[in-house]
């Protein structure tokens, strides 16, 4: 690769990775174009992009950002999935799905989330992190739980009193209208 071409590719990597909230380094062995395009479409739905990289240039650009992966990470056919933090979490879920694991063509080697370098196992564990909507739902449930409990307790007292009065009427053998007339 000529120096001019290397400089152009380096600038493109810098521009693309500049605002990335997270990254996953993915090994790509024997992946077909059709599989790669399907994966790119799935990643785009979650807000992430996949880029095949030249290892030496990617290593240089990441070092400028202060990111140093291990020596075995940027070796061979490698792609970098990048995007917002939420997009990278979605990408981790996609890359650790059963169909991807079964094919054995893609593997997560390392990751970066909010300036923290992640090992391969940590990056794959991102798949277990719930998305923003799920977290919001859980938060709303936690906020609503005490008020729901209070309403249940307050509603239980009148209904308990009504059941007690009905049991007393049933025990006496009369109907509520009979007792009202007797008083």
Steps between C-alpha positions, in 0.01 A plus 500: 500500500646836406554770760230722351248217512599410857455863602153511342391178672641622831302824474187303419549277807556808716181660373292184544632400844515856641151513654459128568372431851607140468672247276524126458794340324374199307693220333355425158598160362342368180208746508318530169385830355134399542552419870694822550229715341231331712708565813559863402125549455429351842767716664370813328154441651662527843709806418839337436720462193749232398825592330770262374831655602864483416652396830807725507302811408220421746758440774655842428164683500388330822834579666441867420173471694689341791366150435741208509370150431708191562743377235270213399192719437581682177639201311359329190165585344353750740200729498405771744139553600457856622222736601326634807526305824145372453578405139803300609292316762252411224792386284629277781156339518502443124854364494435256786171370358463126451515516119826700499658273762393191308665616178829564684601764244483802730646539845529793738867558585481815713294809559497859607212661686518858622884503491531169688679217317313171535631147465330256263287352780405845634407620151285190444337557841361829368233285335346448844458872567137605459420770248383850594126425465524197729689701761241776484221245547674352804553847645133591455405172669724578796360851532139380474535206742467696829191690386344176371562342841341798677192482279469127569517556877249785490260302283533194724357673809153590361467169319601314818239693699234419240588127514487511881154659499378250241633211709321639807174527306540148364575369850188667641295340224346811354551723201638854525155640414345307792756637744452855373124465549545358853701797614 
